Amino acid sequence: MSDQPFEIHIRFEDGRVSKFSSSDLLHTQSLLSHLTPARLYNPKQFILAGANSLSAVQTEFIVSVEFVGEGLPTWEFLYNAQDIEQIDEDTFRADFKPESYGVVVPPALVEIFAEIEMVSGTRYFLRMKLPVDRPSIQPIEMAMFLNNLVSSHGFYFRRLGGGLTVLNPSKIARFTFYPGAAPESVPANAWHLEMVK
């Protein structure tokens, strides 16, 4: 085990970041054992107390919370994903190859990519591994999936450089999945337009 302290990085709508740390392993483990991404943004404020400071942070202004350190929990990913990891933009551009995607024969584990832009302008690039158990999903199911993404209480992934990031879904301005949905899965209310890079 390293001597690196446990840290929480709180990112706000305007791009500011507040950082808090603790070297009290027992307290950190106790705190983490009671947290889940689904409940992280439920309280109206976080109260963070240290030997020299007491901070109250209003959750409505938080874009994301990053947990950095050892012994972090292994929460289940949303949507039965096997893995969701943050990657940098260069890796995203190099690894996503639209021509390599074809018909998926279930059961299969597929790799998809996502770009999430927050109201702060911060963009997150993700690589996701999702199980596929049938050839396609119905348009209503796709619409529900998209709605659930922004109405959940916390969307988390493995953070670039180590740790975990939990996004505040109410602060997601845009999300784009690559490849897109199969034509038969596109919600009925979708505008049929291609994103310009």
C-alpha positions as CSV (number, residue, x, y, z in Angstrom):
1,M,0.0,0.0,0.0
2,S,1.4,3.4,-0.9
3,D,1.6,6.5,1.2
4,Q,-0.5,8.5,-1.3
5,P,-3.4,10.2,0.6
6,F,-7.0,9.7,-0.5
7,E,-8.2,12.7,-2.5
8,I,-11.6,13.9,-3.7
9,H,-11.6,16.4,-6.6
10,I,-14.8,18.3,-7.0
11,R,-15.3,19.9,-10.4
12,F,-17.7,22.8,-10.8
13,E,-19.8,24.3,-13.7
14,D,-17.3,27.1,-14.2
15,G,-14.3,24.8,-14.4
16,R,-12.9,25.4,-10.9
17,V,-11.7,22.4,-9.0
18,S,-11.7,22.0,-5.2
19,K,-9.5,19.2,-3.8
20,F,-9.8,17.6,-0.4
21,S,-7.5,14.9,1.1
22,S,-7.2,12.5,4.0
23,S,-4.5,10.1,5.1
24,D,-6.8,8.4,7.6
25,L,-7.3,5.1,5.9
26,L,-10.0,3.8,8.3
27,H,-12.1,6.9,7.9
28,T,-11.7,6.8,4.1
29,Q,-12.8,3.2,4.0
30,S,-15.8,3.9,6.1
31,L,-16.8,6.9,3.9
32,L,-16.4,4.9,0.7
33,S,-18.3,1.9,2.0
34,H,-21.4,4.1,2.3
35,L,-21.1,5.8,-1.1
36,T,-22.6,4.7,-4.4
37,P,-22.8,6.6,-7.6
38,A,-26.6,6.4,-7.5
39,R,-26.8,8.3,-4.2
40,L,-23.8,10.6,-4.5
41,Y,-25.7,13.7,-5.7
42,N,-28.8,13.1,-3.6
43,P,-27.9,15.4,-0.7
44,K,-28.2,19.1,-1.3
45,Q,-24.6,19.6,-0.1
46,F,-21.4,17.8,0.8
47,I,-19.9,18.7,4.2
48,L,-16.2,18.1,4.3
49,A,-14.4,18.6,7.6
50,G,-10.7,18.6,8.2
51,A,-8.4,19.7,11.1
52,N,-8.2,23.2,9.7
53,S,-11.3,23.7,7.6
54,L,-15.0,23.0,7.2
55,S,-16.5,23.2,3.8
56,A,-20.1,22.9,2.6
57,V,-20.4,22.3,-1.2
58,Q,-23.7,22.7,-3.0
59,T,-24.2,19.6,-5.2
60,E,-26.4,21.5,-7.7
61,F,-23.2,23.3,-9.0
62,I,-21.0,20.1,-9.2
63,V,-20.2,18.7,-12.6
64,S,-18.2,15.7,-11.3
65,V,-16.5,14.2,-8.3
66,E,-13.2,12.3,-8.7
67,F,-12.0,9.8,-6.1
68,V,-8.2,9.3,-6.2
69,G,-6.2,6.8,-4.1
70,E,-6.1,3.2,-3.2
71,G,-8.8,0.8,-2.0
72,L,-11.5,2.5,-4.0
73,P,-14.8,0.6,-4.3
74,T,-15.6,-1.6,-7.3
75,W,-19.2,-0.5,-8.0
76,E,-21.2,-2.1,-10.8
77,F,-21.2,-0.1,-14.0
78,L,-24.5,1.1,-15.5
79,Y,-26.2,-0.9,-18.2
80,N,-24.5,-4.1,-17.3
81,A,-21.2,-2.8,-18.8
82,Q,-18.2,-4.9,-18.1
83,D,-16.0,-1.9,-18.1
84,I,-16.1,1.9,-18.7
85,E,-12.8,3.6,-18.8
86,Q,-11.8,7.2,-19.6
87,I,-9.3,7.6,-22.4
88,D,-7.7,10.7,-23.8
89,E,-8.9,12.3,-27.1
90,D,-5.9,11.0,-29.1
91,T,-6.5,7.4,-28.0
92,F,-10.2,7.9,-28.8
93,R,-9.5,9.2,-32.3
94,A,-6.9,6.4,-32.9
95,D,-8.9,3.5,-31.5
96,F,-12.4,4.1,-32.9
97,K,-12.6,2.6,-36.3
98,P,-16.1,2.9,-37.8
99,E,-15.2,0.5,-40.6
100,S,-14.5,-2.3,-38.1
101,Y,-18.1,-2.4,-36.9
102,G,-20.6,-4.8,-38.5
103,V,-23.4,-7.0,-37.5
104,V,-23.1,-8.3,-33.9
105,V,-24.1,-11.9,-33.4
106,P,-25.2,-12.3,-29.8
107,P,-24.1,-13.2,-27.3
108,A,-21.2,-10.9,-27.6
109,L,-19.1,-8.3,-25.8
110,V,-18.9,-5.2,-27.9
111,E,-16.6,-2.2,-27.5
112,I,-18.2,1.2,-28.0
113,F,-16.9,4.7,-27.5
114,A,-18.6,7.7,-26.0
115,E,-17.9,11.4,-25.8
116,I,-19.6,13.3,-23.0
117,E,-19.6,17.0,-22.9
118,M,-20.5,18.7,-19.6
119,V,-22.1,22.2,-19.1
120,S,-18.7,23.3,-18.0
121,G,-17.3,22.5,-21.5
122,T,-15.2,19.6,-20.1
123,R,-15.3,16.6,-22.5
124,Y,-14.8,13.0,-21.4
125,F,-13.9,10.3,-23.9
126,L,-14.8,6.8,-22.8
127,R,-14.3,3.2,-24.0
128,M,-17.1,0.9,-22.9
129,K,-17.4,-2.9,-23.0
130,L,-21.1,-3.9,-23.2
131,P,-22.7,-7.3,-23.4
132,V,-25.1,-7.8,-26.3
133,D,-27.7,-10.6,-25.8
134,R,-29.9,-10.0,-28.8
135,P,-29.5,-8.7,-32.4
136,S,-31.2,-5.2,-31.8
137,I,-33.2,-3.2,-29.4
138,Q,-36.5,-1.5,-30.0
139,P,-36.6,2.3,-30.5
140,I,-38.6,2.7,-27.3
141,E,-35.8,0.9,-25.4
142,M,-33.2,3.1,-26.9
143,A,-35.2,6.2,-25.9
144,M,-35.5,4.9,-22.4
145,F,-31.7,4.2,-22.3
146,L,-30.9,7.7,-23.3
147,N,-33.4,9.2,-20.8
148,N,-32.0,7.0,-18.0
149,L,-28.5,8.2,-18.7
150,V,-29.3,11.8,-17.8
151,S,-31.9,11.0,-15.1
152,S,-29.7,8.6,-13.1
153,H,-28.1,10.0,-10.0
154,G,-24.5,9.3,-11.0
155,F,-22.7,7.9,-13.9
156,Y,-19.3,6.6,-13.1
157,F,-16.2,5.3,-14.9
158,R,-12.5,4.5,-14.3
159,R,-10.6,7.8,-14.3
160,L,-7.7,8.4,-16.7
161,G,-4.6,8.3,-14.5
162,G,-6.3,6.1,-11.8
163,G,-9.2,6.4,-9.6
164,L,-12.9,6.9,-10.3
165,T,-15.0,9.7,-11.7
166,V,-18.7,10.1,-11.0
167,L,-20.5,12.6,-13.3
168,N,-23.5,14.5,-12.2
169,P,-26.0,13.5,-15.0
170,S,-28.0,16.8,-14.6
171,K,-24.8,18.6,-15.8
172,I,-24.4,16.5,-19.0
173,A,-24.9,18.9,-22.0
174,R,-24.3,16.3,-24.7
175,F,-23.4,12.7,-25.1
176,T,-22.5,10.9,-28.3
177,F,-22.0,7.1,-28.8
178,Y,-19.8,5.6,-31.5
179,P,-20.9,3.7,-33.4
180,G,-24.5,5.1,-33.4
181,A,-27.6,3.0,-33.1
182,A,-28.7,0.6,-35.8
183,P,-31.4,2.1,-38.0
184,E,-34.1,-0.1,-36.5
185,S,-33.2,1.0,-33.0
186,V,-33.3,4.8,-33.5
187,P,-36.0,6.4,-31.4
188,A,-39.0,7.7,-33.4
189,N,-38.4,11.3,-32.3
190,A,-34.8,11.4,-33.5
191,W,-33.7,14.0,-36.1
192,H,-31.8,12.1,-38.8
193,L,-28.5,14.2,-38.9
194,E,-24.9,13.2,-38.8
195,M,-22.5,14.9,-36.4
196,V,-19.9,17.1,-38.1
197,K,-16.4,16.8,-36.7
